[in-house]
Amino acid sequence: MDAPKSSKKRKAVTRDVEEEAGLFSGDELDAGDLDGALSDNANELSSDEDVSDSEVELIDDLSDEDEDDELASDEIPSDGEESLGKKLALTTIDQGETSSEEEPLNYRIEKDANGNDRYIYDEINPDDNSEYSDADENANTIGNIPLSFYDQYPHIGYDINGKKIMRPATGEALDALLDSIEIPKGWTGLTDPSTGKPLELSQDELELLRKVQMNEIPDEGYNPYEPTVEWFTSKEEVMPISAAPEPKRRFLPSKHEAKRVMKIVKAIREGRILPYKPPSDDDDKNKDIINYDLWADEAERPDHPMHIPAPKLPPPGYEESYHPPPEYLPDKKERKAWEEADPEDREQEYLPNDFGSLRKVPGYENFVKEKFERCLDLYLAPRVRRSKLNIDPESLLPKLPSPEELKPFPTACATVFRGHKGRVRTLAVDPSGMWLATGGDDGSVRVWELLTGRQIWNVKLGEEDPVNVVRWRPGKDAVILAAAAGDDIFLMVPPIADPEIEKASLEYIDAGWGYAASKPPPSAAEENKKNTPPQWIRPSSSLAEYGVCAVIPLRYVVKSISWHRRGDYFVTVCPGSSTPASVAISIHTLSKHLTQFPFRRRIKGGGPPQTAHFHPSKPILFVANQRTVRAYDLSRQLLVKIVQPGARWISSFDIHPTSSTASGGDNLIVGSYDRRLLWHDLELSQRPYKTLRYHRKAIRSVRFHPSGRYPLFADASDDGSLQIFHGSVTGDMLSNATIVPLKVLKGHKVTGELGVLEVDWHPREAWCVSAGADGTCRLWM
Amino acid sequence: MAKIKKKGTSGQAKNYITRTQAVRKLQISLPDFRRLCIFKGIYPREPRNKKKAAKNSTPSTTFYYTKDIQYLLHEPLLRKFRDQKALAKKIARSLGRGEVSDASRLEKNHAPKLTLDHVIKERYPTFIDALRDLDDALSLLFLFANLPSTTHVPPKTIALCQRLCHEFQHYLIVTNSLRKSFLSIKGIYYQATIQGQDIMWLVPYRFVQKVNGDVDYRIMATFVEFYTTLLGFVNFRLYSSLGLRYPPKFDTRSDENGAELAAFTLEGRTVDETPKAIEAKKSTSSSANKVASKDVQAQVDKVIKKAGLDKVKDEQAVETTEEATDAIDKFEPTAPEADTLPQPDISGDEAGALFAPFTFYISREAPKAPLEFMLRAFGCKRIGWDAVLGDGAFTHDETDTRITHQIVDRPALPEGALPAVPAASEGAAQKVRPGTRIPGRTYIQPQWVWDCMNEGKLLRPDLYAPGATLPPHLSPWVKPTRNAYDPRASLAEQEEEGEADMAEEESDEEMEEAGDEKKADAKAEESSAEDDSEEESVDGGMDVAGTDDDDDDEEESESEEVEDFGGFEDEAASESEDEEEAARTQHQKELEAEAAGLPFSSASAGDDKGKKKSSQAKKIASKKRKEEEELERQKMMMSRKKRKLLEKMMYSNKKQSEEAAKLRSKRRKMEKGDN
């Protein structure tokens, strides 16, 4: 269509402007442009066309029939061969001729056959709005004759202008034309998106499409009208297939079923099966009501240890009252504290409140909650059986005598005895309780008036040897003092008592001389022996003046003297490590001036003997070495008991004065250098009944009150203090001794790591005297 | 070599099982397990060593005794639970299918019904065991009897609880076995003694209970289910032990009219089972009938009066004879070191005779239900109340001349302004104005009833007169113990030595500081008191003060004075003691001065009180120190274990005594404030 358009333009230009050359140049330019745009293969055709086109289009412009032009232009290349093509060409030429003639004027002058001018007028071209129609312009004018007359002609009649109406091209011709244009089979014009190539349908697909288009069943080879096959015959057979006879169950009622039905019937008749009845409300009500005694045959079940009954809630106290005593009401501070506390931390879940009268009491808002919590506790709280303490702490405390009962005991220092130079090593209160004998490092023995502290008598036993121990003879019939200084034991009668007693005591001692003299002197062989008992000798005249009556030279340092209760015997111990075991312990008989060595061998275990005491009532001798205390029966001469206090180094011990009198039990107190005071009940065990450790330093001396009146005992320690205890022994075998600490007496100064060296009791009063390393003695009362 | 013991096969590891394990073993859901535990009374245990009991390292919280759980395995209830679960599934299925009628049928007919009879027999093999465990049951059932019905608490349950509780109360009334009761701020505590078992329970005041969100009613409902069964059996046993028919006859109509306790009629159980009322309860019928049959009423009243008087006489006669024969003699130890054997407090007969001769009338503002129960339980047969309080009263007529005591709970009632003579007036019951007093009867506040029954004797009613300031209401369960504060005793009796003096000194110091504050407080109190008085006067409605009141007051004051005098004497005695002591100290001082060689001037020893006081304080302090020393001394002799135990005990005792001291100081302050 590009070509015709360009031709039209050209036409228009020629019409307006007469310059052909300019036009042509432009035309050529255009055509050349166009040609370039067009395909090359149509070059020749287009050149041909150009010529014819220029003519034809002129006409076309006038006739305004584009399609015909097109058709004509199309047909031009094919005209030379076929008749049809010729005809077409003819018509076009004809048309071209006529139109060219008509153009300048309304009419044309032509020469008719006769050569005459003939005016041929243009066909009036009516406007669109013209009434006139040229619809039948090309109508065949052959009239009512069969068309078959024109079968032999290329035209089929004539139009109104007498022109032949050419036979139109038949379908076959079109088909032939289309067929001549080759379109590949299955061409769709679409592009297969997967391959990018043109989509072409296969034969089968085309066939399928066709069938779908034609409303045919697309399946190939399906026959919708197949003949019926009778699988089940509709005809009834007359003869049975099997000859077996029919079973009874087909036509007789079941006996089993009948039986079961009868069973049910019977059950219903007997009332075993009841017809269903909807339950009424009365039944529900009755269900709740108990109508039998559950505990008709109750049998007690033994209590199981794992069964813990739920604890009951405690009864309410005064503060829960609706009208409590006013002191139970919280004050402002308490109220505030309660309100501020977390509900879990509160001790009570309510605040006491006074409502005054019952009508003012409101409901308790936590009631349901509390009951709910109780429920939770009942099923959720673990239960533990706890033996509840008897909350009376008094019951736990040992049954103690009241403080009033314990009195009297020494509480304060009453008298201080000053006079000794250096330490006072030892002291003793005489059996009458009037005098106090002391011995010290200065080698002197002094006797004082106990209550006033006045020195009455003084004797210097040695220059360098300290007086280690002084002891009064028990018994009031004589006043005899035994003192040990250095290797010797001195027996003295201080001139303090009234002359009768003094005389008696002198006689008592002197009687021994005669007894010793009557005894045959020891043989030389015996004399040579080491353990020969020493002979008692008379003291030097200087000493005799002072009242010393006898001297026992023991050859070893004596540290301990202990009188027998009757005052006839006393036992001495020489604890020095160099002392031979056989002479370490010696028993002296005053009335016979006799000295014996009861032990031949060393006491086993625990080093050298330290101290020894007679039993207050039995013929038993207690000997303590460093670690044990042994009891020997003197009459039977055998070891009775070994007491093991567990102390490292026993310093001293004492036997309870009422031992074995009221009861069978012997009680012993043992003091040790390792700060322990041990109470032994010999009936109970070898081990101590009580171990008391109240001192910070070594215990030097322990002493029971000598009379049974005051159950007191005291100990003296290197820390400068005395401790007074109450230690009562009952006659009851079942009850143990009661020991009550009573008093710490302080007053002695600690000098050279030594404090109180010895303690002794007044024989009748609850007074005690102590000897200190500071050179003083003190009376405590 | 001995066989190596495998771990976890014996001892605590085997004896205890965690809750999860238990639930798994029983193959039930946790809620079901909970219910089962509640029913069977299975509770968690505390193993001695938790680490040994737990097989894994994580500390498990709850342990059960393995044998308990094993024992649950054979529980018939467990099968019921499983049936229930199956049924629930069926119902859910039919509901899912839209077969509602099917579901409802299933629910109605196939729901397994739990019976707890065997459980109760197992848990309480004897009746005494059941009684012992009745405390919680009664408390919970009385609570549920007073709850409003909700979705959680169906009205049926409430009705059942009410019935059981009333039945139990009736038993207590018949046997007079109620012993003590206490009005607390939580509710009313009661204690009864049945077959030697003390049962205490708490009944809430009649208000709508406030329920917080964290209360799970399912748990409580499970408990209630169990307890209702238990109380049912207990009631049956109690009734049958008295020869009464169980359940007692229940009058629905009078119950609807609010008769409560009176809706039940106890019947004897005879051989031919013909019901026979043993308690002739003269319940005056509704007010409509009253007017119509007034003559009849009067006649009946006369008869009752006669009968009542006779009864009283009989009872009194019986009482005296019983006193002669049956009563336990009081044993008093003659020597101080002898043990005191405990003796029972009061018997049922005494309790039954306490209020027997009286006729009570309960005003409409007083709580009827507890008062009726208490009065009946203590032998009162004739109790009337206002018609608004419900049916079942002896009389609704306030002007009835037979009434001896009237329980009122209003502010002061002025006397004298009586509208009309009750005998002459017609229909006086309606016309008695509130606040008036009818002569010839005793007006008391409700607390009188409680205090009388706790004391076991009739107290002076004038202390409890309407409008009077009541004496403090004390719990009857608190036994006076050492170191604990006892509000009944006077302050001087229980004070520690010298405590008052110390307090005085302290308060002197405090006084100066807190003087202003106190003044302000006092002012506030005054104003509040004024307010109170105004209110009371408004409430009272009457402005004429009764002469009786005055008399009472005078009496009171007199008695107080007498008491006061007694107190002074005591004080004087104590003072003389003090003086003696002072004299002794003075003598001591003189001696000391003599010893020191100084002239002793009596003037310096001084009558100066302050000095004396300070010396006393010193003395006390030294005494205390001495006591402490003594204690230390005693402690020295104890073993460490015992000492620790002692210290623990001392701690708790100290706490108690501190509390007591606090209360004492408060009281002291108050007494001082009064003076």
Boltz contact constraints between the chains, C-beta under 6 A:
constraints:
  - contact:
      token1: [A, 288]
      token2: [B, 160]
      max_distance: 6.0
  - contact:
      token1: [A, 289]
      token2: [B, 247]
      max_distance: 6.0
  - contact:
      token1: [A, 290]
      token2: [B, 232]
      max_distance: 6.0
  - contact:
      token1: [A, 290]
      token2: [B, 233]
      max_distance: 6.0
  - contact:
      token1: [A, 290]
      token2: [B, 236]
      max_distance: 6.0
  - contact:
      token1: [A, 293]
      token2: [B, 237]
      max_distance: 6.0
  - contact:
      token1: [A, 294]
      token2: [B, 121]
      max_distance: 6.0
  - contact:
      token1: [A, 294]
      token2: [B, 233]
      max_distance: 6.0
  - contact:
      token1: [A, 295]
      token2: [B, 127]
      max_distance: 6.0
  - contact:
      token1: [A, 298]
      token2: [B, 126]
      max_distance: 6.0
  - contact:
      token1: [A, 300]
      token2: [B, 126]
      max_distance: 6.0
  - contact:
      token1: [A, 301]
      token2: [B, 125]
      max_distance: 6.0
  - contact:
      token1: [A, 306]
      token2: [B, 65]
      max_distance: 6.0
  - contact:
      token1: [A, 312]
      token2: [B, 135]
      max_distance: 6.0
  - contact:
      token1: [A, 315]
      token2: [B, 477]
      max_distance: 6.0
  - contact:
      token1: [A, 316]
      token2: [B, 182]
      max_distance: 6.0
  - contact:
      token1: [A, 316]
      token2: [B, 184]
      max_distance: 6.0
  - contact:
      token1: [A, 316]
      token2: [B, 189]
      max_distance: 6.0
  - contact:
      token1: [A, 316]
      token2: [B, 475]
      max_distance: 6.0
  - contact:
      token1: [A, 317]
      token2: [B, 475]
      max_distance: 6.0
  - contact:
      token1: [A, 317]
      token2: [B, 478]
      max_distance: 6.0
  - contact:
      token1: [A, 318]
      token2: [B, 474]
      max_distance: 6.0
  - contact:
      token1: [A, 318]
      token2: [B, 475]
      max_distance: 6.0
  - contact:
      token1: [A, 318]
      token2: [B, 478]
      max_distance: 6.0
  - contact:
      token1: [A, 320]
      token2: [B, 184]
      max_distance: 6.0
  - contact:
      token1: [A, 321]
      token2: [B, 473]
      max_distance: 6.0
  - contact:
      token1: [A, 322]
      token2: [B, 183]
      max_distance: 6.0
  - contact:
      token1: [A, 322]
      token2: [B, 185]
      max_distance: 6.0
  - contact:
      token1: [A, 323]
      token2: [B, 470]
      max_distance: 6.0
  - contact:
      token1: [A, 323]
      token2: [B, 472]
      max_distance: 6.0
  - contact:
      token1: [A, 323]
      token2: [B, 473]
      max_distance: 6.0
  - contact:
      token1: [A, 324]
      token2: [B, 472]
      max_distance: 6.0
  - contact:
      token1: [A, 325]
      token2: [B, 472]
      max_distance: 6.0
  - contact:
      token1: [A, 325]
      token2: [B, 487]
      max_distance: 6.0
  - contact:
      token1: [A, 326]
      token2: [B, 670]
      max_distance: 6.0
  - contact:
      token1: [A, 327]
      token2: [B, 663]
      max_distance: 6.0
  - contact:
      token1: [A, 327]
      token2: [B, 666]
      max_distance: 6.0
  - contact:
      token1: [A, 327]
      token2: [B, 667]
      max_distance: 6.0
  - contact:
      token1: [A, 353]
      token2: [B, 185]
      max_distance: 6.0
  - contact:
      token1: [A, 357]
      token2: [B, 409]
      max_distance: 6.0
  - contact:
      token1: [A, 358]
      token2: [B, 409]
      max_distance: 6.0
  - contact:
      token1: [A, 358]
      token2: [B, 446]
      max_distance: 6.0
  - contact:
      token1: [A, 359]
      token2: [B, 365]
      max_distance: 6.0
  - contact:
      token1: [A, 359]
      token2: [B, 409]
      max_distance: 6.0
  - contact:
      token1: [A, 363]
      token2: [B, 205]
      max_distance: 6.0
  - contact:
      token1: [A, 363]
      token2: [B, 207]
      max_distance: 6.0
  - contact:
      token1: [A, 364]
      token2: [B, 186]
      max_distance: 6.0
  - contact:
      token1: [A, 365]
      token2: [B, 210]
      max_distance: 6.0
  - contact:
      token1: [A, 367]
      token2: [B, 204]
      max_distance: 6.0
  - contact:
      token1: [A, 367]
      token2: [B, 209]
      max_distance: 6.0
  - contact:
      token1: [A, 368]
      token2: [B, 209]
      max_distance: 6.0
  - contact:
      token1: [A, 368]
      token2: [B, 211]
      max_distance: 6.0
  - contact:
      token1: [A, 368]
      token2: [B, 215]
      max_distance: 6.0
  - contact:
      token1: [A, 369]
      token2: [B, 212]
      max_distance: 6.0
  - contact:
      token1: [A, 371]
      token2: [B, 140]
      max_distance: 6.0
  - contact:
      token1: [A, 371]
      token2: [B, 143]
      max_distance: 6.0
  - contact:
      token1: [A, 372]
      token2: [B, 215]
      max_distance: 6.0
  - contact:
      token1: [A, 372]
      token2: [B, 220]
      max_distance: 6.0
  - contact:
      token1: [A, 375]
      token2: [B, 219]
      max_distance: 6.0
  - contact:
      token1: [A, 375]
      token2: [B, 220]
      max_distance: 6.0
  - contact:
      token1: [A, 375]
      token2: [B, 223]
      max_distance: 6.0
  - contact:
      token1: [A, 379]
      token2: [B, 37]
      max_distance: 6.0
  - contact:
      token1: [A, 379]
      token2: [B, 38]
      max_distance: 6.0
  - contact:
      token1: [A, 382]
      token2: [B, 44]
      max_distance: 6.0
  - contact:
      token1: [A, 382]
      token2: [B, 45]
      max_distance: 6.0
  - contact:
      token1: [A, 382]
      token2: [B, 46]
      max_distance: 6.0
  - contact:
      token1: [A, 383]
      token2: [B, 43]
      max_distance: 6.0
  - contact:
      token1: [A, 384]
      token2: [B, 46]
      max_distance: 6.0
  - contact:
      token1: [A, 391]
      token2: [B, 649]
      max_distance: 6.0
  - contact:
      token1: [A, 393]
      token2: [B, 646]
      max_distance: 6.0
  - contact:
      token1: [A, 393]
      token2: [B, 649]
      max_distance: 6.0
  - contact:
      token1: [A, 393]
      token2: [B, 650]
      max_distance: 6.0
  - contact:
      token1: [A, 396]
      token2: [B, 642]
      max_distance: 6.0
  - contact:
      token1: [A, 396]
      token2: [B, 646]
      max_distance: 6.0
  - contact:
      token1: [A, 397]
      token2: [B, 634]
      max_distance: 6.0
  - contact:
      token1: [A, 398]
      token2: [B, 637]
      max_distance: 6.0
  - contact:
      token1: [A, 741]
      token2: [B, 633]
      max_distance: 6.0
